[in-house]
Amino acid sequence: MSNNIIPLHQGRDHATREREKQLLAVMRERGPLLVSFSGRMESCYTVELCRQAGVTIQAITVDNPTLPRRDVSRAKRYCAHYGIPHLVVQSDEVLYFSTHGREKHDPLNPIEKVLQIRSEHPEWSKWPLLVPGSIDDLALYRHFFGEPPSTRGGCLPRPG
């Protein structure tokens, strides 16, 4: 191991790597994937896993009022650097919800928005949608929107 990397918990690191290996195997079986790509940490990590798996991906960024400019810029630079096809869709709708200002704006369902974009591109109709996010994001999504909708192309199972 490099002198620049200090493992925080070797057992946890090993378990995480094993889960990553399982996810890479599932990704390889699925074929092409659409990735909702915000340019934030979870998205970059997910796209890196897709790249490791050798999976063809199409990144989609919904540029909306709550997505910081630095994230949009990072998403564009990342995809350009790695040669990843990237569609940026401008939207004035508040999509990525937060708990601040909830009374003022009812956010639209972000997964439904990406599925709407997918429906406008018949070549992606059978591609599963991969939505990166933290466990906290999933809990908030379920709180506000219920269970995520079917992606009509299948979804990746949770690893181990």
C-alpha positions as CSV (number, residue, x, y, z in Angstrom):
1,M,0.0,0.0,0.0
2,S,1.2,3.5,-0.8
3,N,2.7,5.6,2.0
4,N,0.1,8.3,1.0
5,I,-2.9,6.1,1.9
6,I,-3.8,5.2,5.4
7,P,-6.5,2.6,5.8
8,L,-9.1,3.8,8.4
9,H,-10.4,0.3,9.1
10,Q,-8.9,-2.6,7.2
11,G,-11.9,-4.9,7.8
12,R,-14.4,-2.3,6.6
13,D,-12.1,-1.5,3.6
14,H,-12.0,-5.2,2.7
15,A,-15.8,-5.5,3.0
16,T,-16.4,-2.4,0.9
17,R,-14.0,-3.8,-1.8
18,E,-15.9,-7.1,-1.8
19,R,-19.2,-5.3,-2.3
20,E,-17.7,-3.3,-5.1
21,K,-16.5,-6.5,-6.8
22,Q,-20.1,-7.9,-6.6
23,L,-21.5,-4.7,-8.1
24,L,-18.9,-4.7,-10.9
25,A,-20.0,-8.2,-11.8
26,V,-23.7,-7.3,-11.9
27,M,-22.9,-4.2,-14.0
28,R,-21.0,-6.3,-16.5
29,E,-24.0,-8.6,-16.9
30,R,-26.4,-5.7,-17.5
31,G,-24.8,-4.0,-20.4
32,P,-25.3,-0.3,-21.2
33,L,-26.6,2.0,-18.4
34,L,-28.0,5.5,-18.1
35,V,-26.4,7.3,-15.2
36,S,-28.1,10.3,-13.5
37,F,-24.9,12.3,-13.1
38,S,-24.8,15.4,-10.9
39,G,-21.0,15.8,-10.7
40,R,-21.1,15.2,-7.0
41,M,-19.1,12.6,-5.1
42,E,-21.6,9.7,-5.3
43,S,-22.1,10.3,-9.1
44,C,-18.3,10.4,-9.8
45,Y,-17.8,7.3,-7.7
46,T,-20.6,5.5,-9.5
47,V,-19.3,6.4,-13.0
48,E,-15.8,5.3,-11.9
49,L,-17.3,1.9,-11.0
50,C,-19.0,1.8,-14.4
51,R,-15.7,2.6,-16.1
52,Q,-14.0,-0.2,-14.1
53,A,-16.7,-2.6,-15.2
54,G,-16.2,-1.6,-18.8
55,V,-19.9,-0.8,-19.1
56,T,-21.1,1.5,-21.8
57,I,-22.8,4.5,-20.1
58,Q,-24.7,7.6,-21.0
59,A,-24.5,10.3,-18.4
60,I,-27.5,12.6,-17.9
61,T,-27.2,15.8,-15.9
62,V,-30.4,17.8,-15.2
63,D,-29.1,21.3,-14.7
64,N,-31.7,22.9,-12.4
65,P,-31.8,25.8,-9.9
66,T,-30.7,23.7,-6.9
67,L,-27.6,22.1,-8.6
68,P,-24.5,24.3,-7.9
69,R,-22.6,25.6,-10.9
70,R,-19.4,23.9,-9.7
71,D,-21.2,20.5,-9.8
72,V,-22.4,21.1,-13.4
73,S,-19.0,22.2,-14.4
74,R,-17.4,19.2,-12.7
75,A,-19.8,16.8,-14.5
76,K,-19.0,18.4,-17.9
77,R,-15.2,18.3,-17.3
78,Y,-15.3,14.7,-15.9
79,C,-17.3,13.4,-18.9
80,A,-15.1,15.3,-21.4
81,H,-11.9,14.0,-19.8
82,Y,-13.0,10.4,-19.9
83,G,-14.9,10.6,-23.2
84,I,-18.2,9.7,-21.7
85,P,-21.3,10.7,-23.7
86,H,-23.0,13.4,-21.6
87,L,-26.4,15.0,-22.1
88,V,-27.0,18.2,-20.0
89,V,-30.7,19.1,-19.8
90,Q,-31.5,22.6,-18.7
91,S,-34.5,22.8,-16.3
92,D,-36.1,25.7,-14.4
93,E,-37.9,23.1,-12.2
94,V,-36.7,22.4,-8.7
95,L,-35.8,18.7,-8.9
96,Y,-33.3,17.8,-6.3
97,F,-35.1,18.4,-3.1
98,S,-33.7,19.6,0.2
99,T,-35.4,20.1,3.5
100,H,-34.9,23.9,3.3
101,G,-37.7,25.8,1.7
102,R,-39.9,22.8,1.3
103,E,-43.0,24.9,2.1
104,K,-42.2,27.3,-0.7
105,H,-41.5,24.8,-3.5
106,D,-42.8,21.3,-4.1
107,P,-39.9,19.6,-5.9
108,L,-40.6,17.3,-8.8
109,N,-39.5,13.7,-8.6
110,P,-35.9,13.6,-9.9
111,I,-36.1,10.0,-11.0
112,E,-39.3,10.6,-12.9
113,K,-37.6,13.6,-14.6
114,V,-34.7,11.4,-15.8
115,L,-37.1,8.7,-17.0
116,Q,-39.0,11.5,-18.9
117,I,-35.7,12.4,-20.6
118,R,-35.0,8.8,-21.4
119,S,-38.4,8.4,-23.0
120,E,-37.4,11.2,-25.5
121,H,-34.5,9.0,-26.6
122,P,-35.8,5.7,-28.0
123,E,-32.2,4.3,-28.3
124,W,-32.1,4.3,-24.4
125,S,-35.5,2.8,-23.8
126,K,-34.2,-0.5,-22.6
127,W,-31.2,0.8,-20.7
128,P,-31.5,0.5,-16.9
129,L,-31.2,3.8,-15.0
130,L,-28.5,4.0,-12.3
131,V,-29.1,6.8,-9.8
132,P,-26.2,7.4,-7.5
133,G,-26.9,8.6,-4.0
134,S,-26.3,8.0,-0.3
135,I,-28.5,6.0,2.1
136,D,-29.7,9.4,3.4
137,D,-30.7,10.5,-0.1
138,L,-32.7,7.2,-0.5
139,A,-34.5,7.8,2.9
140,L,-35.4,11.3,1.9
141,Y,-36.6,10.2,-1.5
142,R,-38.8,7.5,0.0
143,H,-40.1,10.1,2.6
144,F,-41.2,12.6,-0.1
145,F,-41.9,10.4,-3.1
146,G,-42.4,6.8,-1.9
147,E,-40.7,3.9,-3.5
148,P,-38.7,4.7,-6.6
149,P,-40.5,4.0,-9.9
150,S,-39.7,1.0,-12.1
151,T,-37.0,2.0,-14.5
152,R,-38.7,-0.2,-17.1
153,G,-35.2,-1.6,-18.0
154,G,-34.5,-3.3,-14.8
155,C,-32.5,-2.0,-11.9
156,L,-29.3,-3.2,-10.3
157,P,-29.8,-5.2,-7.1
158,R,-28.2,-4.1,-3.9
159,P,-24.9,-5.9,-3.5
160,G,-24.5,-8.5,-0.6
